[in-house]
Amino acid sequence: MTPPPSEPPAELPSEPLDAADPLASFVDRFMPAGDVVSYLDGNSLGRPLRVTPERLTAFVTHDWGSRLIRSWDEQWMDRPVALGDRIGAAALGAAAGQTVVGDSTTVLLYKAIRALLAARPDRHEIVIDDDQFPTDRFVVEGIARERGATVRWVHVDPALGVTVDLLADVVGPDTAVVLVNHVSYRSGHLADMPAITRLVHDAGALVLFDLCHSVGVVPMRLDEWGVDVAVGCTYKYLNGGPGAPAFVYARRDLLPSLDQPIQGWMGAADVFAMADGYTPADGIRRFISGTPPIVGMLPLGDMLDVVDEAGIDAIRAKSLALTDYAFALVDAWLVPLGIEVATPREPAARGSHVTVRHPAFEQVVAALWEEGVVPDFRNPDGLRIGLSPLSTTFAEVRVGIAAIRAALLAVG
Ligand SMILES: *Cc1c(COP(=O)(O)O)cnc(C)c1O
């Protein structure tokens, strides 16, 4: 038997798409990616900018090295809120004073859920769905145990995502908090944020959105839509680097009634009063606990400049063009090999990654990584093709999906 052809077909060329891409020049802002020929995992870890090494060096030699402790007064004390404001303006549709950069997403989820639960003392249920990222589910289960609250699970088709209708069945007079992943980390489904917020508010409850898979790539209007609280990562589409601190947004008029449980000196009303008892800061600083991770915030600042320059709406337009192209290639090349698409196709219902399923993917992904084609694998059989608009070319998508096709043909 002759082996099946593994050369990619000539159809669906990428050149016209890259030539017409108004954001094409941004790709050069990023560091060269070594042996990687197709990076399809910017939704897990964004690439560093070319300015990042210089930024880190200047920080060590100047801000830290020679300004030393004076830098706290000169710039670091305000940095968490200043950066939060910039995320709010560039990506969240949030006015200043409501967003702060601080702990990991996991820790901020904990603080936010505890604060929201305490703000509805006459209610005892936390609503969450079974498709959420593990950390979200684990934090909710831990808080429920700790506070004697009840977890109300919504069951979601993993190829789709959470909807207003599914939530309407469980949200009611006992609901204190509803936690929603804006974009599903598995399917890429984009939840209807304004409609879900309305539903939750009509029931007298509070809503918390996890924006890890949407911030920097899906425009949103948190202020206008009346979202209560949101948290998100900065190392995915905001390219902050591994372990870069997350952010929390809290609606201005709700903020005074939110008391987060990790009372630390850096979130106190007067940080240097060294007072006997804890009084939280008036504003969003109250979400800070201890000394914020300044070093980890450096690459993020530069990426926010780039997001501002490109514009979040243009980023979304390229994201949709990239995912459209990925769908076309998947339909032409992979569906005939027996893969299933597990991402909604309507633009309004998808984020910036496309998930395909096949039992051989676990085996195939390891071989692809060896060749410098880097998607990721999610249990049990999902391969995620993550498309980070500012750093990804259409040619790269084509090379990657052709390599996935060749790898599937090779395993038979
Ligand atoms: C990536 C991700 C996280 C990560 O949380 P960390 O505390 O940064 O590890 C949380 N939630 C969602 C939905 C994610 O996609």
Ligand as a Chemical Component Dictionary entry (heavy atoms), coordinates in Angstrom:
data_LIG
# 
_chem_comp.id                   LIG 
_chem_comp.type                 NON-POLYMER 
_chem_comp.pdbx_formal_charge   0 
_chem_comp.three_letter_code    LIG 
# 
loop_
_chem_comp_atom.comp_id 
_chem_comp_atom.atom_id 
_chem_comp_atom.alt_atom_id 
_chem_comp_atom.type_symbol 
_chem_comp_atom.charge 
_chem_comp_atom.model_Cartn_x 
_chem_comp_atom.model_Cartn_y 
_chem_comp_atom.model_Cartn_z 
_chem_comp_atom.pdbx_ordinal 
LIG C1 C1 C 0 -5.969  30.145 32.632 1  
LIG C2 C2 C 0 -7.180  30.233 33.486 2  
LIG C3 C3 C 0 -7.078  30.378 34.879 3  
LIG C4 C4 C 0 -5.722  30.362 35.519 4  
LIG O1 O1 O 0 -5.675  30.704 36.860 5  
LIG P1 P1 P 0 -4.244  30.935 37.524 6  
LIG O2 O2 O 0 -4.524  31.269 38.919 7  
LIG O3 O3 O 0 -3.555  32.020 36.744 8  
LIG O4 O4 O 0 -3.455  29.677 37.375 9  
LIG C5 C5 C 0 -8.248  30.517 35.599 10 
LIG N1 N1 N 0 -9.469  30.492 34.989 11 
LIG C6 C6 C 0 -9.590  30.334 33.648 12 
LIG C7 C7 C 0 -10.943 30.324 33.010 13 
LIG C8 C8 C 0 -8.451  30.181 32.864 14 
LIG O5 O5 O 0 -8.567  30.018 31.544 15 
# 
loop_
_chem_comp_bond.comp_id 
_chem_comp_bond.atom_id_1 
_chem_comp_bond.atom_id_2 
_chem_comp_bond.value_order 
_chem_comp_bond.pdbx_ordinal 
LIG C1 C2 SING 1  
LIG C2 C3 SING 2  
LIG C2 C8 DOUB 3  
LIG C3 C4 SING 4  
LIG C3 C5 DOUB 5  
LIG C4 O1 SING 6  
LIG O1 P1 SING 7  
LIG P1 O2 DOUB 8  
LIG P1 O3 SING 9  
LIG P1 O4 SING 10 
LIG C5 N1 SING 11 
LIG N1 C6 DOUB 12 
LIG C6 C7 SING 13 
LIG C6 C8 SING 14 
LIG C8 O5 SING 15 
# 
